[in-house]
């Protein structure tokens, strides 16, 4: 979820209907959710950017927002129909997403969205806290005053998305917010890694992002983070970034 300081993913229009019921299987320590009945992926607009990149972005967005859920089998014919693309183009995109560990292949079931154990999810959140803290630190070191002002504006859009409570809007706003931070930090690697980690925990993240009490808590955490960034207080900014991820993990895994 990439080209440096450019906007890597455009905000998607519309508000898709998403599943809200999530369940865990304690016996296998594996998160299991049911697919969203009646929800379809939006056709890909075949213009400007390479089609393969657009298909990848559509697949990632569908996983992030719960249209495609862990364990769900991917049927090429259905995906081609929903996205409005050829099977050749779809397969090229699926191979790249699979290489990122977001999809997995089973000889009996074919390709499906990767499931994740609770232990792996905990490790991913710990890795995210380190990476996001690093990106924030580098942003403070390298960003200009103008870039900080732009990040303030982005944070306001993120807080507005939290107040609106629409999952797709929150996901897009959070992606754009960290896009700004990693661009200012000149750390594209961190941005790519953060986005891959986020996708691996998409079902858990969704569980957290739909909670109203988490919305209010997140707004306070973003405000604390931005105050520290504006003051160029590296220690407090790192602590705020880590706290935000840690609280997200608590909300998602409880």
Sine and cosine of phi, psi and omega as CSV:
sin_phi,cos_phi,sin_psi,cos_psi,sin_omega,cos_omega
0.00,0.00,0.00,0.00,0.00,0.00
0.00,0.00,0.70,-0.71,-0.14,-0.99
-0.69,-0.72,0.94,0.35,0.10,-1.00
0.86,0.52,-0.80,-0.60,-0.13,-0.99
-0.98,0.18,-0.10,0.99,0.00,-1.00
-0.95,0.32,0.36,-0.93,0.04,-1.00
-0.95,0.31,0.92,-0.40,-0.15,-0.99
-0.99,0.13,-0.42,0.91,0.01,-1.00
-0.65,-0.76,0.82,-0.57,0.01,-1.00
-0.97,0.23,0.52,-0.85,0.07,-1.00
-0.90,0.44,0.68,-0.73,-0.01,-1.00
-1.00,-0.02,0.66,-0.75,0.00,-1.00
-0.98,0.17,0.36,-0.93,0.06,-1.00
1.00,0.08,0.27,-0.96,-0.02,-1.00
-0.81,-0.59,1.00,-0.07,-0.07,-1.00
-0.91,0.41,0.55,-0.84,0.10,-0.99
-0.98,0.22,0.79,-0.61,-0.13,-0.99
-0.83,-0.55,0.40,-0.92,0.05,-1.00
-0.95,0.30,0.61,-0.79,0.03,-1.00
-0.92,-0.39,-0.20,0.98,-0.04,-1.00
-1.00,-0.02,0.84,-0.54,0.04,-1.00
-0.79,-0.61,0.54,-0.84,-0.01,-1.00
-0.63,-0.78,0.43,-0.90,0.05,-1.00
-0.88,-0.47,0.54,-0.84,0.04,-1.00
-0.97,-0.24,1.00,-0.09,-0.08,-1.00
-0.85,0.53,-0.54,0.84,-0.08,-1.00
-0.89,0.45,-0.56,0.83,-0.04,-1.00
-0.94,-0.34,0.01,1.00,-0.04,-1.00
0.78,0.62,0.65,0.76,-0.06,-1.00
-0.79,-0.62,0.75,-0.67,-0.02,-1.00
-0.97,0.25,0.76,-0.65,0.01,-1.00
-0.79,-0.61,0.71,-0.71,0.04,-1.00
-0.68,-0.73,0.41,-0.91,0.01,-1.00
-1.00,-0.01,0.57,-0.82,0.05,-1.00
-0.90,0.44,0.40,-0.92,-0.02,-1.00
-0.99,0.13,0.95,-0.32,-0.05,-1.00
-0.94,0.34,0.73,-0.68,0.07,-1.00
1.00,0.09,-0.08,1.00,0.00,-1.00
-0.99,-0.11,0.74,-0.67,-0.06,-1.00
-0.86,-0.51,0.45,-0.90,0.10,-0.99
-0.95,0.30,0.51,-0.86,-0.01,-1.00
-0.99,0.14,0.62,-0.79,0.04,-1.00
-0.84,0.55,0.59,-0.81,0.01,-1.00
-0.99,0.14,0.74,-0.67,0.06,-1.00
-0.99,0.15,0.90,-0.43,-0.12,-0.99
-1.00,0.02,0.98,0.18,0.02,-1.00
-0.49,-0.87,0.32,-0.95,0.06,-1.00
0.77,0.64,-1.00,-0.05,-0.10,-0.99
-0.88,0.47,0.48,-0.87,0.03,-1.00
-0.79,0.61,0.65,-0.76,-0.07,-1.00
-0.86,0.51,-0.65,0.76,-0.02,-1.00
-0.85,0.53,-0.68,0.74,0.01,-1.00
-0.90,0.45,-0.59,0.81,0.01,-1.00
-0.93,0.36,-0.62,0.78,0.03,-1.00
-0.91,0.41,-0.69,0.73,0.03,-1.00
-0.86,0.51,-0.71,0.70,0.01,-1.00
-0.88,0.47,-0.63,0.78,0.01,-1.00
-0.91,0.41,-0.66,0.76,0.02,-1.00
-0.91,0.41,-0.70,0.71,0.02,-1.00
-0.88,0.48,-0.69,0.72,0.00,-1.00
-0.89,0.45,-0.64,0.77,0.01,-1.00
-0.90,0.43,-0.59,0.81,0.04,-1.00
-0.95,0.32,-0.68,0.73,-0.01,-1.00
-0.87,0.49,-0.65,0.76,-0.10,-1.00
-1.00,-0.05,0.00,1.00,0.08,-1.00
1.00,0.03,0.14,0.99,0.09,-1.00
-0.93,0.37,-0.62,0.78,0.14,-0.99
-0.93,-0.37,0.79,-0.62,-0.13,-0.99
-0.88,-0.47,0.37,-0.93,0.01,-1.00
-0.80,0.59,0.73,-0.69,0.00,-1.00
1.00,0.02,-0.20,0.98,-0.04,-1.00
-0.96,0.29,0.78,-0.63,0.01,-1.00
-0.96,0.28,0.68,-0.73,0.00,-1.00
-0.98,-0.19,0.88,-0.47,-0.01,-1.00
-0.97,-0.23,0.90,-0.44,-0.12,-0.99
-0.83,0.56,-0.69,0.73,-0.04,-1.00
-0.86,0.51,-0.70,0.71,-0.01,-1.00
-0.92,0.39,-0.67,0.74,0.00,-1.00
-0.91,0.42,-0.65,0.76,0.03,-1.00
-0.88,0.48,-0.68,0.74,-0.01,-1.00
-0.91,0.42,-0.71,0.71,-0.06,-1.00
-0.94,0.33,-0.63,0.78,-0.03,-1.00
-1.00,0.07,-0.30,0.95,0.00,-1.00
0.95,0.30,0.63,0.77,-0.04,-1.00
-0.77,-0.63,0.21,-0.98,0.02,-1.00
-0.98,0.18,0.33,-0.95,0.00,-1.00
-0.92,0.40,-0.56,0.83,0.01,-1.00
-0.89,0.45,-0.73,0.68,0.01,-1.00
-0.90,0.44,-0.65,0.76,0.00,-1.00
-0.89,0.45,-0.70,0.72,-0.04,-1.00
-0.89,0.45,-0.61,0.79,0.04,-1.00
-0.87,0.49,-0.69,0.72,0.00,-1.00
-0.93,0.37,-0.67,0.74,-0.01,-1.00
-0.88,0.47,-0.60,0.80,0.02,-1.00
-0.89,0.46,-0.65,0.76,-0.01,-1.00
-0.93,0.36,-0.68,0.74,0.01,-1.00
-0.91,0.41,-0.61,0.79,0.04,-1.00
-0.90,0.44,-0.62,0.78,0.00,-1.00
-0.89,0.46,-0.40,0.91,0.01,-1.00
-0.99,0.12,-0.07,1.00,0.01,-1.00
1.00,0.08,0.13,0.99,-0.05,-1.00
-1.00,0.09,-0.44,0.90,0.07,-1.00
-0.88,-0.48,0.46,-0.89,0.01,-1.00
-0.70,-0.71,0.50,-0.87,-0.03,-1.00
-0.94,-0.35,0.71,-0.70,0.06,-1.00
-0.79,-0.61,0.73,-0.68,-0.09,-1.00
-0.87,0.49,-0.47,0.88,-0.04,-1.00
-1.00,-0.01,-0.50,0.86,-0.08,-1.00
-0.94,-0.34,-0.23,0.97,-0.05,-1.00
0.99,0.13,-0.50,-0.86,-0.07,-1.00
-1.00,0.06,0.68,-0.73,0.02,-1.00
-0.55,-0.84,0.23,-0.97,0.06,-1.00
-0.95,0.31,0.74,-0.67,-0.07,-1.00
-0.90,0.44,0.67,-0.74,0.14,-0.99
-1.00,0.00,0.24,-0.97,-0.04,-1.00
-0.64,-0.77,0.65,-0.76,0.05,-1.00
-0.99,0.17,0.33,-0.94,0.03,-1.00
-0.88,0.48,-0.65,0.76,-0.01,-1.00
-0.89,0.45,-0.69,0.73,0.05,-1.00
-0.89,0.45,-0.62,0.78,0.02,-1.00
-0.88,0.47,-0.68,0.74,0.03,-1.00
-0.87,0.50,-0.69,0.73,0.01,-1.00
-0.90,0.43,-0.63,0.78,0.01,-1.00
-0.90,0.44,-0.68,0.73,0.03,-1.00
-0.90,0.44,-0.60,0.80,0.04,-1.00
-0.91,0.41,-0.67,0.74,0.05,-1.00
-0.90,0.44,-0.67,0.74,0.03,-1.00
-0.86,0.50,-0.68,0.74,-0.03,-1.00
-0.87,0.49,-0.63,0.78,0.01,-1.00
-0.93,0.37,-0.73,0.68,-0.04,-1.00
-0.91,0.42,-0.68,0.73,-0.02,-1.00
-0.93,0.36,-0.59,0.80,0.07,-1.00
-0.90,0.44,-0.65,0.76,0.03,-1.00
-0.89,0.45,-0.71,0.70,0.00,-1.00
-0.88,0.48,-0.66,0.75,0.03,-1.00
-0.89,0.45,-0.69,0.72,0.02,-1.00
-0.87,0.50,-0.72,0.69,0.00,-1.00
-0.93,0.37,-0.54,0.84,0.06,-1.00
-0.88,0.47,-0.73,0.68,0.00,-1.00
-0.88,0.48,-0.62,0.79,-0.02,-1.00
-0.93,0.36,-0.58,0.82,-0.20,-0.98
-0.91,-0.42,-0.35,0.94,-0.10,-0.99
-0.96,0.30,0.58,-0.82,0.09,-1.00
-0.99,0.17,0.20,-0.98,0.06,-1.00
-0.87,0.49,-0.60,0.80,0.02,-1.00
-0.90,0.44,-0.63,0.77,0.02,-1.00
-0.93,0.38,-0.57,0.82,0.07,-1.00
-0.91,0.41,-0.66,0.75,0.05,-1.00
-0.88,0.48,-0.64,0.77,0.02,-1.00
-0.91,0.41,-0.61,0.79,0.03,-1.00
-0.92,0.38,-0.58,0.82,0.07,-1.00
-0.86,0.51,-0.71,0.71,0.02,-1.00
-0.89,0.46,-0.66,0.76,0.01,-1.00
-0.90,0.43,-0.61,0.79,0.01,-1.00
-0.91,0.41,-0.55,0.84,0.05,-1.00
-0.92,0.39,-0.62,0.79,0.06,-1.00
-0.92,0.40,-0.60,0.80,0.03,-1.00
-0.91,0.41,-0.69,0.72,0.01,-1.00
-0.91,0.41,-0.58,0.81,0.05,-1.00
-0.90,0.44,-0.64,0.77,0.03,-1.00
-0.90,0.43,-0.66,0.76,0.06,-1.00
-0.87,0.50,-0.69,0.72,-0.02,-1.00
-0.91,0.41,-0.55,0.83,0.03,-1.00
-0.94,0.33,-0.51,0.86,0.09,-1.00
0.97,0.24,0.21,0.98,0.01,-1.00
-1.00,-0.03,0.86,-0.51,-0.12,-0.99
-0.81,0.59,-0.76,0.65,-0.05,-1.00
-0.86,0.50,-0.62,0.78,0.01,-1.00
-0.93,0.37,-0.65,0.76,0.01,-1.00
-0.91,0.42,-0.71,0.70,-0.01,-1.00
-0.86,0.50,-0.72,0.69,-0.01,-1.00
-0.91,0.42,-0.68,0.74,-0.02,-1.00
-0.92,0.40,-0.64,0.77,0.03,-1.00
-0.91,0.41,-0.65,0.76,0.03,-1.00
-0.88,0.47,-0.70,0.71,0.00,-1.00
-0.91,0.41,-0.60,0.80,0.00,-1.00
-0.89,0.46,-0.73,0.69,0.00,-1.00
-0.97,0.23,-0.40,0.92,0.16,-0.99
-0.85,0.52,-0.74,0.68,0.01,-1.00
-0.88,0.48,-0.71,0.71,-0.04,-1.00
-0.90,0.45,-0.75,0.66,-0.05,-1.00
-0.93,0.37,-0.54,0.84,0.05,-1.00
-0.92,0.40,-0.72,0.70,0.03,-1.00
-0.91,0.41,-0.52,0.86,0.02,-1.00
-0.98,0.20,-0.18,0.98,-0.07,-1.00
0.84,0.55,0.69,0.72,-0.03,-1.00
-0.76,-0.65,0.98,0.20,0.01,-1.00
-0.92,0.38,-0.51,0.86,0.01,-1.00
-0.88,0.47,-0.69,0.72,0.02,-1.00
-0.88,0.47,-0.66,0.76,-0.01,-1.00
-0.88,0.47,-0.72,0.70,0.01,-1.00
-0.89,0.46,-0.68,0.74,-0.02,-1.00
-0.92,0.39,-0.67,0.74,0.02,-1.00
-0.87,0.50,-0.70,0.71,-0.04,-1.00
-0.92,0.39,-0.59,0.81,0.05,-1.00
-0.92,0.39,-0.66,0.75,0.02,-1.00
-0.90,0.43,-0.66,0.75,0.02,-1.00
-0.87,0.49,-0.68,0.74,0.00,-1.00
-0.90,0.45,-0.58,0.82,-0.01,-1.00
-0.91,0.42,-0.44,0.90,0.00,-1.00
-0.93,-0.36,0.46,0.89,-0.12,-0.99
-0.85,0.53,-0.65,0.76,-0.04,-1.00
-0.93,0.37,-0.63,0.78,0.04,-1.00
-0.94,0.35,-0.66,0.75,0.01,-1.00
-0.88,0.48,-0.66,0.75,0.04,-1.00
-0.88,0.48,-0.65,0.76,0.02,-1.00
-0.84,0.54,-0.63,0.78,0.00,-1.00
-0.96,0.27,-0.69,0.73,-0.12,-0.99
-0.93,0.36,-0.33,0.94,0.00,-1.00
-1.00,0.05,-0.09,1.00,-0.02,-1.00
-0.99,0.10,0.82,-0.58,-0.03,-1.00
-0.89,0.45,-0.62,0.78,0.00,-1.00
-0.90,0.43,-0.51,0.86,0.05,-1.00
-0.95,0.31,-0.53,0.85,0.05,-1.00
-0.86,0.52,-0.76,0.64,-0.03,-1.00
-0.89,0.45,-0.66,0.75,0.01,-1.00
-0.91,0.42,-0.66,0.75,-0.02,-1.00
-0.90,0.43,-0.63,0.78,0.02,-1.00
-0.86,0.51,-0.69,0.72,0.02,-1.00
-0.90,0.43,-0.62,0.78,0.00,-1.00
-0.92,0.38,-0.64,0.76,0.04,-1.00
-0.92,0.40,-0.63,0.78,0.04,-1.00
-0.89,0.45,-0.67,0.74,0.03,-1.00
-0.90,0.44,-0.66,0.75,0.03,-1.00
-0.89,0.46,-0.71,0.71,-0.05,-1.00
-0.93,0.37,-0.60,0.80,0.05,-1.00
-0.87,0.49,-0.68,0.73,0.01,-1.00
-0.92,0.39,-0.65,0.76,0.01,-1.00
-0.91,0.42,-0.70,0.71,-0.01,-1.00
-0.88,0.47,-0.54,0.84,0.04,-1.00
-1.00,0.08,-0.08,1.00,-0.09,-1.00
0.82,0.58,0.67,0.74,0.04,-1.00
-1.00,-0.09,1.00,-0.05,-0.11,-0.99
-0.87,0.49,-0.71,0.71,-0.06,-1.00
-0.88,0.47,-0.73,0.69,-0.02,-1.00
-0.94,0.34,-0.57,0.82,0.01,-1.00
-0.91,0.40,-0.68,0.73,0.06,-1.00
-0.87,0.49,-0.70,0.71,-0.01,-1.00
-0.89,0.45,-0.64,0.77,0.00,-1.00
-0.92,0.40,-0.64,0.77,0.01,-1.00
-0.90,0.43,-0.69,0.73,0.00,-1.00
-0.92,0.40,-0.67,0.74,0.01,-1.00
-0.88,0.47,-0.64,0.77,-0.01,-1.00
-0.88,0.48,-0.71,0.70,0.00,-1.00
-0.93,0.36,-0.67,0.74,-0.01,-1.00
-0.88,0.48,-0.66,0.75,0.03,-1.00
-0.93,0.37,-0.55,0.84,0.08,-1.00
-0.89,0.46,-0.66,0.75,0.00,-1.00
-0.90,0.43,-0.68,0.73,0.01,-1.00
-0.87,0.49,-0.70,0.71,-0.01,-1.00
-0.91,0.42,-0.65,0.76,-0.06,-1.00
-0.97,0.26,-0.58,0.81,-0.14,-0.99
-0.99,-0.13,-0.14,0.99,-0.06,-1.00
-0.92,0.39,0.00,0.00,0.00,0.00
